[in-house]
Amino acid sequence: MEQASRPRRSIDEESATGPILELLMTRPTFHRMTSRSVSPVSSRIDRLGVLVVAILAVLVVGLSVWLPTASARVTSASANQTAPAIITQTGASAGYWGTVSSGNISQLTMETIVPTVVCQASLPEAQIVGIDTHLVGTTSTGLGVVAGIDLNIICDMGSSTPRYAPLAYDCISGSCSTLMVFTFSVSPSNRFSYSISIGTESDNDNNATMTMKDLSTGNSGSATAHFNGALNMSSAAWFVAGPSYPCTKKSCVQALTEFTQKIAFDGCEVVASTSTLPTSSLSDLVKSTLVDSDSRIMAKPSDLKASGTEFTVTWKRST
């Protein structure tokens, strides 16, 4: 298998300024989290100066994780008997993901409302939750890739005030990095839109542009990742990301930020072969419940609503 090299990237922010933060981290891939006992997981926290910069949703287990083979995804999952069939599983995320039956995904969209959270200052550790979406696929050179957007809500240990880290990220064959931590402010109850667009054949189809916009204020930011080879994106995910298990580093976070309102996902769609597809129409559709290392439920997604593009995630416990 060809080894991945970090691609050249260009960053454009419409309203945010500040340095590009290259926080090299590993992350759990949403659609492979069937069991923490078999999936290696590392910390979602890194320190930048005196601040803990909480990041990201996704651990990469290897290129085989990304390859769109249904048999690999469902070995430890059970499928409902109703149509459309939904594969249920537990892991480090709560939400949905699936694949397109034909063609490649050229765009992904979603909207969410920033929830009110309660920082539990009495806990002996920090807390984190990420509101995440991403596309998964391969390049024409055979590399597994992920392009995503994540809004992290962090409660530092001993603090009663949350911090927010909205960002764009990418992964290439197991190597993940943060493209941009957007510096616009984030407030509870504000509505955000997420968009991931893949360039067309005549317009650099090896590019993925991730855009996040605060629809309540108009602030926005975007980051473009340039990959080595044309992108063939076949899977999409919309989910709440939780803490990592097992945790061996002092900077690890193992508590889930308590969100007192359900986190709403709506407008969860992809465009493939010029057709707009709701989440409910994707193949091999997976519904994942977030659990801790003892399999206790920490956050649970609702069923998809009639539109096929909407669901909510409910907080159950932090530790």
Order of alpha helices (4+ residues) and beta strands (2+ residues): beta-beta-beta-alpha-alpha-beta-beta-beta-beta-beta-beta-beta-beta-beta-beta-beta-beta-beta-beta-beta-beta-beta-beta-beta-beta
